[in-house]
Amino acid sequence: MLEYVKHSKAIIPICYHRRLSTDPQDAGMANDTPLICEIVDLIHDGRGVGRPDGKTCFIDGALPGETVELRRHNQKRNYDEAHVLNIITASASRIAPQCKHFPRCGGCTLQHLDHGAQIAFKQQQLLDSLERAGLQPEIVLPALSAPQWGYRRRARLAVQRAKDGQIMVGFRNAGSRRIEPISQCAVLAQPLPDIVAALPGWMVNFPTGIRLSEVELLRADNAVAIAVEASRAPSAAELQRMLAELPLNDAQLWWKTEKQTAFVRLDGGDQPLTTALTDAIQLQVEPGQFVQINGEINRQMIDQVLDLVRTKESGTSAVAVDLFCGAGNFSLPLAGQFDRVIGIEGLADLVDTAQDNARRNAISNAEFMVSDLSSWAGMRKIKGNIDLVLLDPPRNGAAGVMPWIAKTKAAQVIYISCHPSTMVRDLKVLAEAGYKMTAAGVMDMFPHTAHIEAIALLEK
């Protein structure tokens, strides 16, 4: 639905959508009666919170301070879900979304909220989560922020051939598996938006016997990669045609079939993809491997980590352990401030890449090992005193290794989080072991989304 809302600054067109429940128990429970309520808050996924009839309701497209007309589409025991029909009074922080696909594609959820207000929302979400757990940082770090558009250097797009033979490329609709075809994306770094627009015309010439599922775009500092995930690999003749018609002449072409675990480069080149961690350190990356999406924020984050670290006096040996180290994103910069850095990762191919990155950057005091980070049993191989433990776990956190971290009695622990609720759960283990939270803050890694990246420093 497209509505026009009178705003204090302009007449703003606002797009609304509804999230469809996949829970069979919710079927037939929608209430079509429009309601009016005030929005009092935002929740972690960017939906507004209201109580139109005394019951908590999460409302797509609504912002705090607004009065809206809504319609419920899911009713549950403890809360309802709804979407906006009309905005009666608009928030001063409401702006016109820049992307014509918002919010249908599901990639962004907060384009209708001023960027400064987005950052304030994320900072408050973090502080509220910490406070509820009884954790109070002595210092709230200034939020790390960078340009809000053109920041995303990697994207995974769904691909599907329609019944008429045309190719659909896009993100999944919010709340469903349906592909929303996109022709533009303002958050992608150049030249990725142009490639997105050209992909359907390139892929439509692929043999119909190749079933396409996803395509990953990766813009490194020195080159761009197009990585296709499909049912089979192309023949030599098919590959020749694909390369001749690439959306970007000098792009690298990578490919993965359903039976492969990693992408393989097909264009015949051997130049590795690299990104800068600092002015002196380059990281080699590949499609399919984890890479921080926002390069500018990643550099700021590394600088912030190095500023927070307290190294020992000269003449003593300082040791840092980097858990979930990936390809060395933090391990390699930390090697400049510690005598020994131990990077630990659960995936062997990432450990191999990290070791290669250390060699390429002539870093000899960083070592890497494979260990199951869902349990701390494998950490027993690390002997001696540890001064710093840094960890950057996935969304489900690091519950398995928290007892080991507490047992190390490391002077400092730096926790990088992409999901504050699991970070709070994990940090309570350290608080119970006598650690205090010296500092915490957010990083605006994903502008226009509700995703919150956070950093916390704890000290003995």
Secondary structure, 3 states (H helix, E strand, C coil): CEEEEECCCCEEEEECCCCCCCCHHHCCCCEEEEEEEEEEEECCCCCEEECCCCCCEEEECCCCCCEEEEEEEEECCCCEEEEEEEEEECCCCECCCCCCCCCCCCCCCCCCECHHHHHHHHHHHHHHHHHHCCCCCCEECCCECCCCCCCECEEEEEEEECCCCCEEEEEECCCCCCEEECCCCCCECCCHHHHHHHHHHHHCCCCCCCCEEEEEEEECCCCEEEEEEECCCCCHHHHHHHHHCCCCCCCEEEEEECCCCCCEECCCCCCCEEEECCCCCEEEECCCCCCCCEHHHHHHHHHHHHHHCCCCCCCCCCEEEEECCCCCCCHHHHCCCCCEEEEEECCHHHHHHHHHHHHHCCCCCEEEEECCCCCCHHHHHCCCCCCEEEECCCCCCCCCCHHHHHHHCCCEEEEEECCHHHHHHHHHHHHHCCCEEEEEEEECCCCCCCCCEEEEEEEC
